[in-house]
Amino acid sequence: MLTIFCGYDKREAAGFHIFCNSVLCHSSIPVAFVALSNNGLKQGTNTFTLSRFLVPYLMKFKGKAIFADASDMICLGDVAELQEIMKEQTEAVRVVKHAYQTKHKVKYVGTEMESPNAAYDRKNWASLMLIDCEHPAWRSMTPKAIATWKMLDLLQFQFLTREEIGEIPNAWNRLVDEDQPVEGAKILHWTAGIPGFKHYANAPGADLWRQEWAKASYPLHTQS
């Protein structure tokens, strides 16, 4: 069974459920979801900003698992492919290594989450992580230790060496609202705001998001 830890924020609750349903609709293997909120840690733009780094600790430093931002994503690929990648993984983490400058100076426009969208190196690397929970580099990442780190240092993986950060194909974390193509994406990621928010209703790939919403809300969306 593949365990996927999913970022959960009540302000994007619909997005969380839509993501989980999209994974299930396309998966050929059993999947277990674990919702992550703040777990007592300080919050960033989302409640789960720091708790993603607790995944190995929560797994008791055993096995492998995935973390996904989830609430602003949909999955159109079979996560069995990620499971196969993880079987040969030796690095502490594997990610899509984005190199871009955001075109959105503000994110979550028109919502209570609205905030500046800071630019920094390795931005969004940690939004989808394939994690080897047994790798020794994770052993120091306990709740107490994580609470002492600067948020940006964690998001940039400053606790890992370059050799401990592997790479997966870009299709598995496609930043579709940052001019990355929708076509061929296996995970679509709206970094500034999901199409469920009014300001982003016409974002790239919005029709695909609404299709997944319709699946997740069936049969409610069919009622007049």
C-alpha positions in Angstrom: 0.0 0.0 0.0 1.2 3.5 -0.9 0.9 6.1 1.9 0.3 9.7 0.8 0.5 12.5 3.4 -1.7 15.3 2.1 -1.7 19.0 3.1 -5.0 20.0 4.6 -6.2 23.5 5.3 -9.9 24.0 6.1 -9.9 27.0 3.9 -9.2 24.7 0.9 -11.1 21.7 2.2 -12.8 21.1 -1.2 -9.4 21.0 -2.9 -8.2 18.4 -0.5 -11.0 16.0 -1.2 -10.9 16.6 -4.9 -7.2 15.7 -4.9 -7.7 12.5 -2.9 -10.6 11.4 -5.2 -8.5 12.2 -8.3 -5.7 9.9 -7.0 -8.2 7.1 -6.4 -9.8 7.5 -9.8 -6.5 7.0 -11.6 -4.6 4.6 -9.2 -4.1 0.9 -10.0 -2.8 0.2 -6.4 -4.2 0.6 -2.9 -3.6 4.0 -1.4 -3.8 5.3 2.2 -4.2 9.1 2.8 -3.0 10.9 5.9 -4.2 14.5 6.3 -1.6 16.9 7.7 -2.5 20.3 9.2 -0.2 22.3 11.5 0.4 19.5 14.1 1.3 22.2 16.7 3.9 23.9 14.5 3.8 27.5 13.3 1.9 28.1 10.1 2.9 29.6 6.8 0.5 30.6 4.1 -1.0 27.2 4.6 -1.5 25.4 8.0 0.6 22.5 6.8 3.7 24.4 5.6 6.0 22.9 8.2 4.3 19.7 9.1 5.3 18.1 5.8 8.7 17.7 7.2 7.3 15.5 10.0 6.4 12.7 7.6 9.4 10.4 8.4 8.8 11.0 12.1 5.2 10.1 11.8 6.2 7.0 9.9 8.5 6.1 12.8 11.4 6.5 10.4 10.4 3.3 8.5 9.4 2.7 4.9 8.7 5.2 2.2 5.9 7.7 1.7 4.8 10.6 -0.4 3.9 14.2 0.7 1.7 16.3 -1.6 0.4 19.8 -1.1 -2.8 18.2 -2.3 -5.3 21.0 -1.6 -4.2 22.9 -4.7 -3.5 19.8 -6.9 -5.3 17.2 -8.9 -3.8 13.9 -10.0 -4.3 12.5 -13.5 -1.5 9.9 -13.4 -1.3 6.5 -11.8 0.6 6.9 -8.5 1.8 3.3 -9.0 4.5 4.9 -11.2 5.7 6.9 -8.2 5.7 3.7 -6.1 8.0 2.1 -8.7 10.3 5.1 -8.6 10.5 4.9 -4.8 11.6 1.2 -4.9 14.9 2.2 -6.3 15.3 5.5 -4.4 18.4 5.9 -2.3 18.2 9.6 -1.6 16.4 11.1 1.4 13.9 12.8 -0.9 13.1 13.0 -4.6 11.3 16.1 -6.0 10.6 18.0 -9.2 13.4 20.5 -9.2 11.6 23.6 -10.4 13.6 26.7 -11.5 11.3 29.6 -12.2 10.3 33.1 -11.1 6.7 33.4 -10.2 4.4 35.6 -12.2 2.0 36.0 -9.3 3.2 38.6 -6.9 0.2 37.9 -4.7 -1.5 34.6 -4.2 -4.9 33.5 -3.0 -6.3 36.9 -4.3 -9.8 37.7 -2.9 -9.6 35.0 -0.1 -8.8 35.1 3.6 -5.5 33.4 2.6 -4.3 36.3 0.4 -0.7 37.0 0.9 2.5 38.1 -0.9 4.0 35.3 -3.0 7.7 35.3 -2.1 10.4 34.3 -4.6 13.2 32.0 -3.4 15.5 29.3 -4.6 14.0 25.8 -4.8 10.5 27.2 -4.7 7.9 24.5 -4.7 10.4 21.7 -4.5 8.8 20.6 -1.3 5.3 20.6 -2.6 5.6 17.0 -3.9 8.1 14.8 -2.1 9.0 11.1 -2.4 10.5 10.4 1.0 12.7 7.6 2.1 11.8 7.7 5.8 14.6 5.4 6.8 17.3 7.7 5.4 19.6 8.9 8.2 19.2 12.5 7.1 15.7 12.5 8.4 16.5 11.3 11.9 17.0 14.7 13.4 13.7 16.0 12.0 11.5 15.8 15.1 8.7 18.2 16.1 11.0 19.9 18.6 13.8 20.3 16.0 11.6 21.5 13.2 10.1 24.2 15.5 13.6 25.7 15.7 14.2 26.0 12.0 13.5 29.0 9.8 10.6 28.2 7.5 12.4 29.1 4.3 15.5 27.0 5.2 13.2 24.0 5.6 11.4 24.7 2.3 14.8 24.9 0.6 16.0 21.6 2.2 18.9 23.3 3.9 19.1 20.2 6.2 20.1 18.0 3.3 23.1 17.9 1.0 22.6 18.1 -2.8 23.4 14.4 -3.1 20.5 13.6 -0.7 17.9 15.3 -3.1 17.0 13.2 -6.1 14.8 14.2 -9.0 11.5 13.0 -10.6 10.0 14.0 -13.9 8.4 17.4 -14.1 5.0 15.8 -15.1 4.5 14.8 -11.5 4.3 18.4 -10.2 3.4 20.7 -13.1 2.9 24.3 -12.1 0.2 25.0 -14.6 -0.5 28.6 -13.4 3.2 29.4 -13.8 3.2 28.9 -17.6 4.1 25.2 -17.4 2.1 23.1 -19.9 -1.1 21.3 -18.9 -0.7 18.8 -21.6 1.1 15.6 -20.4 0.8 16.6 -16.7 0.3 13.8 -14.2 -0.2 16.2 -11.3 -1.5 19.6 -12.0 -0.6 22.2 -9.3 -2.2 25.7 -9.0 0.3 27.5 -6.9 -1.5 30.9 -6.6 -5.0 29.6 -6.1 -7.2 26.7 -7.2 -9.9 27.3 -9.8 -12.5 27.0 -7.1 -11.6 30.5 -6.0 -13.4 33.2 -8.1 -10.2 35.0 -9.1 -8.7 31.8 -10.6 -11.8 30.4 -12.2 -10.2 30.7 -15.7 -6.7 29.5 -14.7 -4.9 27.1 -17.0 -6.4 23.6 -16.6 -9.4 24.9 -14.7 -11.8 22.7 -16.8 -9.8 19.6 -15.7 -10.1 20.8 -12.0 -13.9 21.2 -12.4 -14.1 17.7 -14.0 -12.4 16.2 -11.0 -14.7 18.3 -8.7 -17.7 16.8 -10.5 -16.4 13.3 -9.9 -15.7 14.0 -6.2 -19.1 15.6 -5.6 -21.2 13.0 -7.4 -24.2 12.7 -7.0 -24.6 16.1 -5.3 -23.6 18.1 -8.3 -26.4 16.4 -10.3 -29.1 17.6 -8.1 -31.1 20.7 -9.0 
